[in-house]
Amino acid sequence: MSSNASSSAPVDALPAEIAAGWWAPFETYLAQERRYSRYTLRNYRQALEDFVRWRLGEGRSDAALENVQPREVRDFVIEAQRRFDRRTLHNHVSGLRSLYKFWVRRGRVVANPFVGVPLPRLEKRLPKFLTEEQMRKLLLGPQRLLENETVDSFTAWRDRLAMELIYGGGLRVSELAGLNYGQIDFDGGVARVLGKGRKERLCPLGTVALAVLKKFRSEFAQDTGAEAPVVVTAKHERITPRAVQLLLKRYLALAELPLDLTPHKLRHSYATHLLNAGADLRLVQELLGHASLSTTQIYTHVSVARLKEIYAKAHPRA
């Protein structure tokens, strides 16, 4: 987060009245009702801190957030382009737009000043994903370490379970960490997942992921009650998203894959491989839990890009 928004003395955190009156209720709503991740909450707070810091630097009252006008927002966006890349700026404005939308609904603000604000065009970036062969190498990692006696059996099977559920079921890392045994239909091979916005969806797990899950449950789980977490630490406590990110890096290094790939990239791979195999776009939208089909359509671009790549390498007239 940049701290050079102005030449004035920087404000390192939100003023107390804004933190309590504007941010705290919004944060509770995002965390408890929308089920947003701590990462998103942190980014939204940083966006508000930056906006408040900018307003102070411009000599505006920090207590008058109710009176922010679209012209002021446009000035903020113009200035912020010197400090942030385009994607970060889009994310900040999205967070601030959500904040004002929250307070418009509760009658504190008459209109949302962040609606319709002109933003610089984003460069189109295709999501990173692993090929099927790369995924195979990645998923073999825990077994390789177990055979080399680098990790114990619990760790190897727990790590494989985490990766198999993300790739086999298309789960978000937060959904994986929150998954309980009561959400799984072992006979049907389906998990009932509570995703963003508290929206529930059914995720087929696949025969491999289900087999790994059954083995882990029978040989390593201490508690398989309805409220018991599926993926746990060595102390049999619920695993955190951060711990999943760290364990993945271990196997990326082992498979000689880029270390900047995140658990979410396994979800990208899940979607891409489904579409490459002919799955219907709307089905994939449902499986991923996307509210909008346009969010899912980016994976069709990935598939087309892959087809063009294959064509370019294989066709004599390419």
N, C-alpha and C positions, 0 to 999 in steps of 0.2 A: 504494500500500500504506500503510495507516495505521500510524503509529508511536506512537500514544497508547493502547496496549493497557492500560497501567496507569500508576500514578504512579511506579513504579520507573524506574531508569535504563534507557532502551531498549537492546535488543540489535539491532544493525544487521544481523547475519548469524548463520548457524548456528554454535554452538560447534564447535570443530574435531572433537571426537570424534563428534558427530552428523553433521556434514558428511561425514566419511570413512566412518563405520560404518553410518549409516542412509541418507543421501541418495545418495552416489556409486554404490553398486551398483544402486539403484533407477533413478537417472538413466540409467545404462548400459543397463539393461533397456528402459526406455521409448524411448530413442533408437535402439538397435540392433535390438531384437527387435520392439517395437511400432511403431517408426518414427513416433513422435510428433514434432510440430513443436517448434521452439525456443520458440515462443510458449507452447505447453502446458507444456513443461518449466519455463519461467520461472514460470508461474502455480502449478504444483505446488510448486515450491521456495518461492515466496512464502507459500503456504498452510502449509507446514511451519514456515517462519520465524515466522509469526504465531502458530501454535500453541505453539511453543517459547517465544516471547516472553511469551505469556499465562501459561504454566505457571510461568515464572520470576517473573512479577509476583504469582502466587498463592502463591509460596513453595515450590513443588514442585521436586524435584530434576530438573535437565535431563538426567541420565543414566539416568532410569528410564522411558524411553518404552515398555519392555516391559510395564510395570505399569499403563498407563493403563486405567481402568475406564469402562464406559458412563456411570456417574453423572458422572464428571469431564467426559466429552464433552458431556453435556447441559448442564452448567454453562457450558462453553466456548461452545456454540451460543447459549445465552441471552444471554451477555455480548456475543458477536460481533454480534448483531442490532442493537446500538446503534452499531456502527462500519461495517457493510457493508450494502449493499442485498441484497435476498433472492437475486437471481441470483448475485451474487458469493459470498455465503455458501454457496449450493448448490455452486458450483464448488470452493470451498475444501474443503468436506466431501468432495466427490467425489475430490479429489486425495489427501486424507488417508486416505480409505477404500481407495483403490488402493495407497497406500504400505503400509498394514497388511496388505492382502490379499497383497501381494508377500512380506512377511516371515512371514505365517502359512504360506504355501506352502513356505517355506524353513526352517520349524521354529523360528524365533527368537521368535515370538509364538504363544501358545496360541489366542487368539480375537481377532477383529477388533472393537475397541470402537466403530467408526464404523458398523457394520451396524445398521440399524434405528433410528438416532437420529432423533427427531422434528425436522422442519424446517418453517419457515413455508411456506405454500402459495405457489407461484409464480403470478404473473399470466400469463395466456395471451397470448403475443405471436406474431402471424403473421409469418413471415419476409418481409422486404422483397424485392421482385423488380421487374424492369423489364417493361413491356409489350413486345409484339413490335415496335411502332413505335419505342419508345425504344431497344430493342436495335439496330434497324436504323440509327438515327441515331448510336448509339455506335460501331458497327462501321464506319461510313463515315468516322469521324474521321481515321484515319491517311491515307486517300486525300486528304481535304481538305487536310491539312497538307502533304502531298507536292505537291499541285497549287499550293499557295501558296508552295512552296519554303521552308517553315518547318522541315521535317526532310528528311534525305536518304532515298534509296530503301531502304537497308538498315533504317533505323529504322522507317520507315513499314510495311514488310512484316513486320518482326519483331514490331512492336506489334500489327498486325492478326492475325498468326499466334497470338500469345499469347491474345488475346481470343477468336478463333475456336475455338481448341482447348478453352478452358474452357467456352464456351457450346455449341459443336458437339459436344463429347465429354463434357461434364459432369465435367471433371477438377477436382480440388482444386488450389489453387495450388501446394502442395508436390509434387503428382503432376506438374504441368506442369513445374516446375523440375527435377524428377528424370527427366523423360522422355528416353530415348535412342532413336536411330534403329533400333537392333536390336529395339525393342519394337513397331515399327509394321509392319503388313502392308499395304503400299501397294496391292497388288492387291485385297485384301479390304476396304480402307478401315477397318481396325480397329486400335486400339492396345491392347496388353496392358499393363495398368497395375498396379503394385504399390502398394496403398493402405494404410490403417491396419491394424495388426496383421499386416502382411506378407501380406495377403490379395490374391490376384491376381484381376483381373476384365477382361473384354473390353469396350472402349468403342468403339462405332461412331462415326466422326468426322464423317460427313456429307459430301456432295459438295463443299460450299463450303470447309469447313475443310481437306479433303484437297487441293483444288485450290490453296489458299493454301500449304499445306505443301509440295507438289511444286514450286511456283514458288520458294519460299524455298530449298529444297534445291538446286535446279538453278542458281539465280542468285546466292545469297549465302552458302551454307554452305561452309566451308573443309574440314570433316571430316564425312563421313557414315558413318563406321564404326559398327559395332554398339554400341560404348560411347560414341560421341560424343553430346553433348547436342543436343537439337533446338532449344531456345530459348536463345539466347546473347546476350552483351553485344557491344558494338562491338569488343571485343578478342577475341571468339569464345571467351569463357569461359562456363561455365554461369551462367545468370541466377539470381538469388536471389528468393525469394518477396517480399521487401521491394521489390525493383526492379519486380516486376510490379504491386504495389500502387501504387507511385508513377506508373508509366506509365498505369495506369488512371485516376488522378485527372486527368491531363492531358486525357483524352478525355471524362471526365464533365463537366469544365468547358466543353469545346468544345461538347458536346451540351446544355449548360444543365441538367444533371441533378445531384441532390444529391451533394456531394463525400464524404459519409460512406458511400456505397455501396462495398463491398469486392469483390475478385474472387470471394469466396464467394457474393455476391448474384447473380453471373452464373450460378453453379451452381443457385441457387434459381430463377432465371428459366428455365433449362434444364428443370428438373423440372416447374415450373408449366406451361410451354408444352406439354410432352409430355402432361400429364394433361388440360389444357384441350382438347387435340386428340383425346382418347379413349384414350390409352395405358393399358394395364393397370397397376394399382398395383404388383403384384409385379415386373413387368418394370422399372418405374422404380426400385424398390428394388434390383434387380440391377445396373442401369446406374449407380446412384449409389454402390454398394458399401456400403449400409447393412446392418448386422448384424441389425437389428430392423425389422420392418414398421412398428412404431409410430413410428419416426423418420421414415419416409417419409410417413406418413398426415397429417402436418401440411400437406402440399401439397394434399391433398384439401380441407382447410379453406380454403386460399387460393382454390382453384377455386370452392368454394361461395360464399365471400365475394364473389368477382368476379361470379358469376352473380346473386347478390342485388343487387349494385350495378347491374348492367345492367337487371335487372327493375325496380328502383326508378326508374330514369331513363326506361324505355321504356313501362311498362305504365300504362294510364290509371287502373287501380284500385289501383295500388301505393301 
